[in-house]
Amino acid sequence: MKKKILEFSILSILLVFTASAVNARNITLPALHVQGRQFVLPDGTPILLHGVMDTPNCWFNGGRWGWYNYSGDDGIDKCIDYFDKLYTHITDTVNGTWCNLFRLHLDPCWTNDPKKSETGPESGEANISRFSSTRLQHYLEKLYIPLALNALEHGLYVIMRPPGVCPGRIQVGGDYQKYLSTVWDIVSKDPTIQKYSGQIMIELANEPVTVLDAEGNDKPVALHDFFQPIVNRIRYNKFNGIILVPGAGYQSSYSGYAQYPIEDKLDNMGYAVHVYPGWYGNSDDNCSAQSFITNFRNQVPVVDNYPIVVTEIDWSPGHVVYDEHGNPQKNSDGSIKSENLGTWATATTSKWGEAFKAMKDHYGNISMTLTGTGDFIDCDAAVNGYTELAFDGEWESCAGACAEWYDDYAWENYLMRIKPAGYWTCTGIESKRSQYTMSPGNNAMVSIIATFKDGHTEDVASDCKYQLSNQEASKIVRGRAISSGNGDNSVIATYTDRYGNTFSAGFDLNVTYFPLVNGIFNPSIWDSGTFSESNGKVTMKPYGFSGWEFANPIDISQAAYIVVEFANYPPDGIDLRVFDESSYWSTPVTSWLGTGKKQKISISSLKRDNGKALDKKHIYRVGFWVNGNKTFYLKSVYLSEDGNTPLSSENILFDMSDCQMEKIIYTNLAGVEIPNPEPGQILIRTIVYTNGFKTSEIIVK
């Protein structure tokens, strides 16, 4: 473990200033909130958090505070004392442990009623049949809150996760959604939890696998529909702290949130993600910084515009475990089982670990907690009053690597605190592109570049507020443009720096069904083709397919024609195919195209080979199939009512001169107008402009 005497001296002063005050319940740990894609201190300074997770369960704690049957309160003091020792040694900066975050499991061993019989098909911690809301309320007050406050006193921010783990399949309106709603209703209403809401975060669930909508379908909107009501309940209860939302696939799949983000009235939320070797296409046998960066964004697109906490991660070197037939054994999540130094996952720092860290540093908004305290320090040594790293500090394991990394990140947090005023003073912003083009049902990040007085630049898209001329066609959430209908938008992005300096920049956001734009038109849906945006040139191999795919099906029922215009006379052997099912191997409807430059395909006449009519309200894929090597030039493809003019929405161009404030309306979080709000109230302030635009934000009056 490296020692940095200068860093230790300066950082110790910093920790005294920002972290712990050990007088009983005299907690001075600064409250955090979310700003853009970062956790920030009260003055707006970004901060990264790093630590460990643990659970108050004598079995998982190795009996170090005794063995207990959880039939009463006798074990509480011993458990609290044990965790106090853990907190002391994971924040022992003299000996090189620099944790500032602790993930606390509200372990079901306390919340389950031992008098109840277990029922239902789920096993282990996924079974909620013995859950007792009365016991949760009791042990929240007697155990969990004391554990959390003790952590705060040691300079550790706290993430609370609910009792147990998710069953393999959870559904909107199902028992597990009701269970989580009950848990967080009890926790978020507690006065002490509310008092320290700036220091205590809530992680809504642990490791959902498959999340289904109310009809039992695995659709992109299911994650939103499952967790949005729980967020609403927490905010209704006036918990104002940071909420961390999980994804599917053991917390590795978040693509549904890109199109259907969670809406938080306080805009004070992030996402909790899990990372293990073998996930995101990276393992010791196959890893690189770039592939980790690319694959993580593909699976966790919210990293672009929200803070992320990796709430579980570990690794240590080892070897694969084989069965009697010589086949690799697998863990419950499908990963390869292996023997190692004592972690859940197997990998080395010099390979997989460095690729992970490169990804983490690339995004710059990812905090983390190791899967267990025993992944970081030797818990037996901690009980005996010594700070020693787990696995003898082996750098190829998470213990040795994270001791070094956490030290470095603490130093970077300090350097961020002492940046001069010029670093935070904006001098202007501009949109990286004058125009963004999207197809309905898709999303993409915009880019707003701010220049600061010291000369550096940042992309501040996630920090901007946006006003759109045509909100029927699209919206922008923290810099992510989300399209819902066909039409154009004039957009004004506004950025305010920490000193109140405000700047605006404009751009166009066009939503059209079939844009001839790189990244949207795909020349290689089947087999490899090429496409040139500059001239519409498409080259395809025999039986190839190129065109547009829609993760969320589009509705073309309002149009009479699909019009295809070529820049030249196309060769024979091209047909237009339209899919109303998600699978490429489903039966599309086919229309053979001739050699005319402009061809109108009647939508009402499109039928499958079996005569079944096209479901015009659910179109997943539209494009071109060829029966030979073909090259052709597309001019435009569009929907039309008359076969000649594109179908479009009525657009209202945004005029800044119209943006004069007309009135301010205050409402409570339930939407009830408050004519004369009193100081200290949490309200929604809506500014109404003379041109009809409205902007709203949560404030404390």
C-alpha positions in Angstrom: 0.0 0.0 0.0 1.5 3.3 -0.9 2.0 6.1 1.6 1.6 9.8 0.7 2.6 11.9 3.6 1.7 15.2 2.0 -1.7 13.8 0.9 -2.3 12.4 4.3 -1.7 15.8 6.0 -3.9 17.8 3.6 -6.6 15.2 3.3 -6.9 14.7 7.1 -7.6 18.4 7.3 -10.2 18.1 4.6 -11.9 15.1 6.3 -12.1 17.1 9.6 -13.7 19.9 7.6 -16.2 17.9 5.6 -16.7 14.6 7.2 -16.9 13.5 10.8 -17.6 15.0 14.2 -17.5 12.2 16.7 -19.6 13.8 19.5 -22.8 11.8 19.9 -25.2 12.6 17.1 -23.3 15.8 16.3 -23.2 14.9 12.6 -21.6 17.5 10.4 -21.2 15.5 7.2 -22.3 17.8 4.4 -25.6 17.0 2.7 -25.3 15.8 -0.8 -27.7 16.3 -3.8 -27.7 15.5 -7.5 -26.7 18.2 -10.0 -26.7 17.0 -13.6 -24.8 13.7 -13.6 -22.9 14.3 -10.4 -23.3 14.0 -6.6 -22.4 17.5 -5.3 -21.7 19.1 -2.0 -23.8 22.1 -0.9 -21.6 24.6 -2.8 -22.0 22.6 -6.0 -18.6 20.8 -5.9 -18.7 17.3 -7.4 -17.7 14.4 -5.2 -17.1 10.7 -5.8 -17.9 8.2 -3.1 -16.1 5.0 -2.4 -16.6 2.3 0.2 -18.0 -1.1 1.1 -21.3 -2.9 1.7 -22.2 -5.0 4.7 -25.2 -6.6 6.4 -26.0 -6.9 10.1 -26.4 -10.6 10.1 -24.3 -12.8 12.4 -24.1 -15.6 9.7 -22.6 -13.2 7.1 -20.5 -11.5 9.8 -18.9 -14.8 10.6 -20.2 -14.9 14.2 -17.8 -12.1 15.2 -20.4 -10.5 17.4 -21.9 -13.9 18.4 -24.5 -16.2 17.0 -28.1 -15.0 17.3 -31.6 -16.3 16.6 -33.2 -12.9 16.1 -36.1 -13.7 18.4 -35.6 -10.5 20.4 -33.4 -7.5 20.9 -30.5 -9.0 22.9 -28.0 -9.0 20.0 -28.5 -5.3 19.0 -25.8 -3.8 21.1 -23.2 -6.4 20.1 -24.1 -5.9 16.4 -23.8 -2.1 16.7 -20.4 -2.4 18.5 -19.1 -4.7 15.7 -20.1 -2.3 13.0 -18.5 0.5 14.9 -15.2 -1.4 14.6 -15.7 -1.8 10.9 -16.4 1.8 10.4 -13.3 2.8 12.3 -11.0 0.6 10.2 -12.4 1.4 6.8 -11.9 5.1 7.5 -8.4 4.7 9.1 -6.6 7.3 6.9 -3.4 6.9 8.9 -3.2 3.3 7.7 -4.5 4.0 4.2 -8.2 3.3 4.1 -10.2 6.2 2.7 -13.8 5.0 2.6 -16.5 7.7 2.6 -19.5 5.5 1.7 -21.3 2.5 3.3 -24.1 0.5 1.8 -26.3 -0.9 4.6 -28.5 -3.9 4.0 -31.7 -3.8 6.1 -31.2 -7.6 6.5 -34.4 -9.7 6.6 -33.0 -11.8 9.5 -34.4 -8.9 11.6 -37.5 -8.0 9.6 -38.8 -11.6 9.1 -41.2 -12.9 11.8 -39.8 -16.2 13.2 -43.3 -17.2 14.2 -44.5 -17.2 10.6 -44.2 -20.2 8.3 -42.5 -19.7 5.0 -44.8 -20.1 2.0 -44.5 -19.6 -1.8 -42.1 -20.8 -4.4 -39.2 -18.4 -3.8 -36.3 -19.5 -1.6 -33.8 -17.7 0.6 -33.9 -13.9 0.8 -36.2 -13.7 -2.2 -39.0 -15.1 -0.2 -41.0 -12.3 1.5 -43.8 -14.5 3.1 -42.4 -14.0 6.6 -41.8 -10.2 6.2 -43.3 -8.2 9.1 -43.8 -4.4 8.7 -44.0 -4.2 12.5 -40.6 -5.7 12.9 -39.2 -3.4 10.2 -40.5 -0.4 12.0 -39.1 -1.7 15.3 -35.6 -2.6 14.0 -35.4 0.5 11.9 -35.5 2.5 15.1 -33.5 0.1 17.3 -30.8 -1.1 14.9 -30.7 0.2 11.3 -30.9 3.9 12.1 -28.3 3.6 14.9 -26.0 1.8 12.5 -26.6 4.5 9.9 -26.0 7.4 12.3 -22.8 5.8 13.6 -21.6 5.5 10.0 -22.3 9.2 9.4 -20.3 10.0 12.5 -17.3 8.2 11.0 -17.6 10.3 7.8 -19.5 7.7 5.8 -22.4 8.5 3.6 -25.0 5.7 3.8 -27.0 3.8 1.1 -29.9 1.8 2.5 -31.0 -1.2 0.5 -34.2 -3.1 1.2 -34.4 -6.5 3.1 -33.5 -9.4 0.8 -33.1 -9.8 -3.0 -35.6 -9.7 -5.8 -37.2 -12.9 -7.0 -36.3 -14.0 -10.6 -39.4 -12.4 -12.1 -41.1 -9.3 -10.6 -44.2 -7.6 -12.2 -45.9 -4.3 -12.1 -48.8 -4.6 -9.7 -47.4 -7.8 -8.2 -46.6 -8.8 -4.6 -42.9 -7.7 -4.8 -43.8 -4.2 -6.0 -46.2 -3.9 -3.1 -43.6 -5.2 -0.7 -41.0 -2.7 -1.8 -43.6 0.1 -1.6 -44.4 -1.0 2.0 -40.7 -1.1 3.0 -39.9 2.4 1.6 -43.1 3.9 2.9 -42.0 2.9 6.4 -38.4 4.0 6.0 -39.0 7.3 4.1 -41.6 8.5 6.7 -39.2 8.1 9.6 -38.3 11.5 11.1 -34.6 10.6 11.6 -34.3 9.3 8.1 -35.8 12.5 6.8 -33.6 14.7 9.0 -30.5 13.1 7.5 -31.8 12.7 4.0 -28.9 14.6 2.6 -26.5 12.0 4.1 -28.7 8.8 3.7 -29.6 7.5 0.2 -32.2 4.9 -0.7 -31.5 2.1 -3.2 -34.9 0.8 -4.2 -34.2 -2.9 -4.8 -31.4 -5.4 -4.9 -30.7 -7.3 -8.2 -34.0 -7.4 -10.2 -33.5 -10.0 -12.9 -36.6 -9.9 -15.1 -39.1 -7.1 -14.7 -42.5 -7.5 -16.4 -45.2 -4.9 -17.1 -48.8 -5.2 -15.8 -49.7 -7.6 -18.5 -46.8 -9.9 -17.9 -44.6 -8.7 -20.8 -40.9 -8.0 -20.8 -41.1 -4.5 -22.4 -38.7 -1.5 -22.1 -41.3 0.5 -20.2 -41.7 -2.2 -17.5 -38.7 -0.9 -15.4 -40.3 2.6 -15.3 -43.7 1.3 -14.5 -42.4 -0.9 -11.7 -40.2 1.7 -9.9 -42.0 5.0 -10.7 -44.8 4.5 -8.1 -42.3 3.7 -5.4 -40.3 6.9 -6.1 -43.6 8.8 -6.0 -44.5 7.3 -2.6 -41.1 8.2 -1.2 -41.4 11.8 -2.4 -45.0 12.0 -1.1 -43.6 11.1 2.3 -41.3 14.1 2.1 -38.0 12.2 1.9 -35.8 14.7 0.0 -32.6 12.7 -0.2 -31.0 10.9 -3.2 -32.9 7.9 -4.6 -30.9 5.2 -6.4 -32.9 3.2 -9.0 -31.8 -0.3 -10.0 -32.0 -2.0 -13.4 -32.8 -5.5 -14.6 -30.4 -8.4 -15.3 -29.0 -8.4 -11.8 -28.6 -4.6 -12.1 -26.8 -4.7 -15.4 -29.5 -3.7 -17.9 -30.9 -0.1 -18.0 -31.7 0.5 -21.7 -35.5 0.9 -20.9 -34.7 4.0 -18.8 -33.2 5.8 -21.8 -36.7 6.0 -23.4 -38.7 5.9 -20.2 -36.7 7.7 -17.5 -37.9 7.8 -13.9 -39.5 11.1 -13.1 -38.4 12.6 -9.8 -40.1 15.8 -8.7 -37.0 16.8 -6.8 -34.6 15.8 -9.6 -32.4 14.2 -7.0 -31.8 10.7 -8.1 -29.2 8.4 -9.7 -28.9 4.7 -10.7 -27.4 1.8 -8.8 -25.5 -0.7 -11.0 -23.7 -3.9 -10.3 -20.4 -4.9 -12.0 -18.6 -8.2 -11.9 -15.9 -9.9 -14.1 -17.5 -11.5 -17.1 -20.2 -8.8 -17.3 -20.3 -6.1 -20.0 -18.3 -8.3 -22.3 -15.1 -8.1 -20.2 -13.2 -10.7 -18.2 -9.5 -11.4 -17.6 -9.5 -13.4 -20.9 -11.1 -10.6 -22.9 -10.9 -7.1 -21.7 -10.0 -3.6 -22.9 -10.8 -0.1 -21.7 -12.6 0.8 -24.9 -14.8 -2.3 -25.0 -15.7 -1.7 -21.3 -16.6 2.0 -22.1 -18.7 1.0 -25.1 -20.5 -1.9 -23.6 -21.2 -0.2 -20.3 -22.9 2.7 -22.1 -24.8 0.3 -24.3 -26.2 -1.5 -21.2 -26.3 1.5 -18.8 -27.1 4.5 -21.1 -28.1 6.5 -18.0 -24.4 6.9 -17.2 -24.5 9.9 -19.7 -26.9 12.0 -17.7 -27.2 10.6 -14.1 -24.8 9.8 -11.3 -24.1 6.1 -11.0 -23.1 4.1 -7.9 -21.7 0.6 -8.5 -23.2 -0.9 -5.3 -21.6 -4.3 -5.8 -18.2 -5.2 -7.3 -15.3 -7.4 -6.3 -12.6 -9.6 -7.7 -9.5 -11.6 -6.8 -7.3 -14.0 -8.8 -8.2 -17.7 -9.0 -9.1 -20.5 -11.3 -12.2 -21.9 -13.0 -14.1 -24.7 -11.2 -15.0 -27.7 -13.5 -17.6 -30.4 -13.0 -17.0 -34.1 -13.3 -17.5 -33.9 -17.1 -14.9 -31.2 -17.5 -17.4 -28.4 -18.1 -17.1 -25.0 -16.3 -19.6 -24.7 -13.4 -21.7 -21.6 -13.3 -23.0 -19.2 -10.5 -26.7 -18.4 -10.2 -26.3 -15.3 -12.4 -24.8 -17.4 -15.2 -21.2 -16.4 -14.7 -18.4 -18.9 -14.6 -17.8 -20.3 -11.1 -14.2 -20.2 -9.8 -12.1 -20.5 -6.7 -10.2 -17.4 -5.6 -9.0 -15.5 -2.6 -12.5 -15.2 -1.1 -14.5 -12.9 -3.4 -17.6 -13.5 -5.4 -15.9 -13.0 -8.7 -12.6 -14.0 -10.2 -10.2 -11.7 -12.1 -7.0 -9.7 -11.7 -6.4 -6.0 -11.2 -3.8 -5.8 -13.9 -6.2 -7.1 -16.6 -9.9 -6.8 -15.8 -9.6 -4.3 -12.9 -7.6 -1.8 -14.9 -10.1 -2.0 -17.7 -12.9 -1.3 -15.2 -11.1 1.6 -13.7 -10.5 3.1 -17.1 -14.2 2.9 -17.8 -15.0 4.4 -14.4 -12.6 7.3 -14.9 -13.7 7.9 -18.5 -17.2 8.7 -17.3 -16.2 10.5 -14.2 -19.5 10.2 -12.4 -19.3 6.6 -11.0 -19.0 5.9 -7.3 -18.7 2.4 -5.9 -19.0 0.1 -2.9 -17.3 -3.3 -2.7 -19.6 -6.2 -2.2 -18.5 -6.8 1.4 -16.3 -5.2 4.0 -14.2 -8.4 3.9 -13.4 -7.5 0.3 -11.5 -4.5 1.6 -10.2 -5.1 5.2 -9.5 -8.1 7.3 -12.6 -8.1 9.6 -10.9 -10.3 12.2 -8.1 -7.8 12.5 -10.7 -5.0 12.9 -12.3 -6.8 15.8 -8.9 -7.0 17.5 -8.2 -3.3 16.9 -6.0 -3.4 13.8 -6.4 -2.1 10.3 -5.2 -4.6 7.8 -6.2 -5.1 4.2 -8.0 -8.2 3.1 -6.1 -10.9 1.2 -2.8 -9.5 2.7 -3.2 -6.4 0.6 -2.7 -8.4 -2.7 -2.8 -5.7 -5.4 -4.3 -8.2 -8.0 -7.4 -8.3 -5.7 -9.9 -5.6 -5.1 -8.5 -5.1 -1.6 -5.1 -3.9 -2.6 -6.3 -2.1 -5.7 -9.1 -0.2 -4.0 -6.9 0.9 -1.1 -4.7 2.6 -3.7 -7.7 3.9 -5.8 -9.7 5.2 -2.9 -6.6 7.1 -1.7 -6.3 8.7 -5.2 -9.9 9.5 -5.4 -9.9 11.2 -1.9 -7.0 13.3 -3.2 -9.0 14.2 -6.3 -12.0 15.2 -4.2 -9.8 17.5 -2.3 -8.3 19.1 -5.4 -11.8 19.7 -6.7 -12.7 21.5 -3.5 -9.8 24.0 -3.9 -10.4 24.9 -7.6 -10.2 28.7 -8.2 -13.2 30.7 -9.0 -12.3 30.8 -12.7 -12.8 27.1 -12.9 -16.5 27.5 -12.0 -17.2 30.8 -13.9 -18.8 30.1 -17.3 -18.2 32.6 -20.2 -20.5 31.0 -22.7 -22.1 27.8 -24.1 -22.8 26.5 -27.6 -24.5 23.4 -29.0 -22.1 21.0 -30.5 -24.5 20.5 -33.4 -26.9 22.9 -34.9 -29.4 20.1 -35.7 -30.2 16.7 -34.3 -32.2 14.2 -36.2 -34.1 11.3 -34.6 -36.8 8.8 -35.4 -39.9 8.4 -33.3 -39.5 6.2 -30.2 -35.8 6.6 -30.0 -33.5 8.8 -27.9 -30.0 10.3 -28.0 -27.8 12.6 -25.9 -27.3 16.2 -27.1 -24.1 18.0 -26.4 -23.8 21.5 -25.0 -20.2 22.7 -24.5 -19.5 25.3 -21.9 -16.3 27.4 -21.8 -15.1 28.5 -18.4 -12.9 31.5 -17.4 -9.8 29.4 -16.8 -10.1 28.1 -20.4 -11.3 24.6 -19.9 -14.5 23.2 -21.5 -17.1 20.8 -20.3 -20.2 19.1 -21.8 -23.0 20.5 -19.5 -25.9 19.0 -21.4 -27.2 17.1 -18.3 -27.1 20.4 -16.3 -29.1 22.5 -18.7 -32.7 23.4 -18.7 -34.5 23.0 -22.0 -37.4 24.8 -23.7 -39.0 23.1 -26.8 -41.3 24.6 -29.4 -43.1 21.3 -30.1 -43.4 19.1 -27.0 -45.7 16.7 -28.7 -42.8 15.4 -30.8 -40.0 15.2 -28.2 -38.7 16.1 -24.8 -35.3 16.5 -23.3 -34.4 15.0 -19.9 -31.0 16.0 -18.5 -29.6 16.3 -22.0 -31.2 13.1 -23.4 -33.6 13.9 -26.2 -36.5 11.5 -26.2 -38.8 11.4 -29.3 -42.4 10.4 -29.1 -43.9 11.7 -32.4 -43.1 13.1 -35.8 -42.2 16.7 -36.0 -39.6 19.4 -35.6 -38.5 21.4 -32.6 -36.6 24.6 -32.0 -34.8 24.1 -28.7 -33.2 26.6 -26.3 -30.7 25.2 -23.8 -30.0 27.3 -20.7 -27.0 26.8 -18.4 -26.5 28.5 -15.0 -23.1 28.3 -13.3 -22.6 28.3 -9.6 -22.4 32.1 -9.4 -25.7 32.6 -11.2 -24.3 33.5 -14.6 -26.8 32.3 -17.2 -26.2 31.5 -20.9 -28.4 30.1 -23.7 -27.8 28.3 -26.9 -30.2 27.0 -29.6 -30.4 24.1 -31.9 -33.0 22.2 -34.0 -34.3 18.8 -33.0 -36.0 17.0 -35.9 -38.0 13.9 -35.5 -38.8 12.0 -38.7 -39.8 8.4 -39.3 -37.1 7.5 -41.7 -34.0 9.8 -41.4 -31.1 9.2 -43.8 -28.6 9.8 -41.0 -25.6 7.8 -39.9 -26.4 5.9 -36.7 -30.1 5.8 -37.5 -30.2 4.3 -40.9 -28.5 0.9 -40.5 -27.1 -0.6 -43.7 -26.2 -3.9 -41.9 -29.4 -5.1 -40.2 -28.7 -8.4 -42.1 -25.3 -9.0 -43.6 -22.8 -6.1 -44.0 -23.6 -3.1 -46.1 -22.5 0.5 -46.3 -24.2 3.9 -46.2 -23.0 7.4 -47.0 -25.0 10.1 -45.4 -23.6 12.8 -47.7 -25.2 11.3 -50.9 -27.5 8.6 -49.7 -25.5 5.8 -51.3 -26.4 2.3 -50.1 -24.4 -0.8 -51.0 -25.7 -4.2 -50.1 -24.8 -7.9 -50.5 -27.2 -10.6 -51.7 -30.1 -11.1 -49.3 -28.9 -8.2 -47.1 -31.3 -5.9 -45.3 -30.9 -2.2 -44.5 -33.1 0.4 -43.0 -34.6 1.5 -39.7 -35.3 -0.4 -36.5 -37.5 0.8 -33.6 -37.0 -0.5 -30.1 -40.4 1.0 -29.3 -42.7 0.3 -32.3 -44.0 3.3 -34.3 -47.5 4.0 -35.4 -47.9 4.7 -39.2 -51.7 4.4 -39.3 -52.2 8.1 -39.8 -50.5 7.9 -43.2 -51.8 6.5 -46.6 -48.4 6.0 -48.2 -44.8 5.2 -47.7 -42.9 7.2 -50.3 -39.4 6.2 -51.4 -37.5 8.7 -53.5 -34.3 7.6 -55.2 -31.6 10.0 -56.4 -31.1 7.7 -59.5 -33.1 5.0 -61.2 -32.6 2.0 -58.8 -31.7 -1.4 -60.1 -34.1 -4.3 -60.2 -34.3 -6.7 -57.3 -35.1 -4.4 -54.4 -38.1 -4.7 -52.2 -39.5 -2.7 -49.3 -40.2 -4.8 -46.2 -42.2 -3.7 -43.2 -42.2 -5.7 -39.9 -45.0 -5.5 -37.3 -43.2 -8.0 -35.0 -39.9 -7.5 -33.2 -38.2 -10.6 -34.5 -36.3 -10.3 -37.8 -37.4 -13.8 -38.6 -41.1 -13.0 -38.4 -43.0 -12.7 -41.6 -42.9 -9.1 -43.0 -45.1 -7.5 -45.6 -43.3 -7.1 -48.9 -43.6 -4.6 -51.7 -41.4 -5.1 -54.8 -40.0 -1.8 -55.9 -39.7 -0.9 -59.6 -37.2 1.3 -61.3 -38.9 4.7 -60.9 -37.2 7.5 -59.0 -40.3 8.1 -56.8 -42.4 5.2 -55.7 -45.6 5.3 -53.6 -46.5 2.2 -51.6 -50.1 2.2 -50.4 -50.1 1.3 -46.7 -53.6 -0.1 -46.8 -52.6 -2.6 -49.4 -49.7 -4.0 -47.4 -50.4 -7.6 -46.4 -48.4 -10.6 -45.5 -48.1 -13.6 -47.7 -50.8 -15.4 -45.7 -53.1 -12.5 -46.3 -52.9 -11.2 -42.7 -53.2 -7.3 -42.6 -50.3 -5.3 -41.3 -50.6 -4.0 -37.7 -50.0 -0.4 -38.7 -49.8 0.8 -35.1 -46.9 -1.4 -34.1 -44.0 -1.2 -36.7 -40.6 -2.5 -35.5 -38.6 -2.4 -38.7 -38.8 -0.8 -42.2 -36.1 -1.3 -44.9 -34.8 -2.7 -48.1 -34.1 -6.3 -49.0 -32.0 -7.2 -52.1 -31.5 -10.5 -54.0 -28.1 -9.6 -55.4 -25.2 -7.2 -55.0 -26.9 -3.8 -55.3 -25.9 -0.1 -55.1 -28.6 2.6 -55.1 -28.9 6.2 -53.9 -31.7 7.2 -51.6 -33.0 10.8 -51.7 -35.7 10.5 -49.1 -38.2 8.1 -47.4 -41.3 9.5 -45.7 -44.9 8.9 -44.8 -47.5 10.8 -46.7 -51.2 11.4 -46.8 -51.4 12.2 -50.5 -48.3 10.4 -51.8 -46.6 13.7 -52.6 -45.9 15.7 -49.4 -44.4 14.4 -46.1 -46.5 13.9 -43.1 -45.5 16.4 -40.5 -46.6 17.9 -37.2 -47.5 21.6 -36.9 -44.4 23.3 -35.7 -44.1 26.5 -33.7 -40.7 28.1 -34.0 -39.2 29.3 -30.7 -38.7 33.0 -30.5 -36.7 34.3 -27.6 -38.3 37.7 -27.8 -41.6 36.1 -26.8 -40.2 34.7 -23.6 -41.4 37.4 -21.2 -42.5 36.2 -17.7 -46.2 36.5 -17.2 -46.8 35.0 -13.8 -45.5 32.6 -11.2 -47.6 29.8 -9.7 -46.7 27.9 -6.6 -48.2 24.4 -5.9 -47.4 21.7 -3.4 -46.1 18.3 -4.5 -49.6 17.0 -4.9 -50.3 19.8 -7.5 -52.6 21.9 -5.2 -52.0 25.7 -5.8 -50.7 27.6 -2.8 -51.5 31.3 -3.2 -49.5 32.6 -0.3 -46.7 30.1 0.5 -44.9 30.3 3.8 -41.1 30.2 4.3 -39.7 26.7 4.6 -42.3 25.0 2.4 -41.3 22.6 -0.4 -43.1 23.7 -3.5 -43.2 23.5 -7.2 -42.6 26.9 -8.8 -44.0 27.3 -12.3 -43.1 30.3 -14.4 -45.6 31.0 -17.2 -44.4 33.0 -20.2 -46.4 35.3 -22.5 -45.9 32.9 -25.4 -47.4 30.0 -23.5 -44.2 28.2 -22.4 -43.9 27.0 -18.8 -40.9 26.0 -16.7 -41.2 24.3 -13.4 -38.8 23.4 -10.6 -38.8 22.2 -7.0 -37.9 24.9 -4.5 -37.8 25.5 -0.7 -39.6 28.8 -0.3 
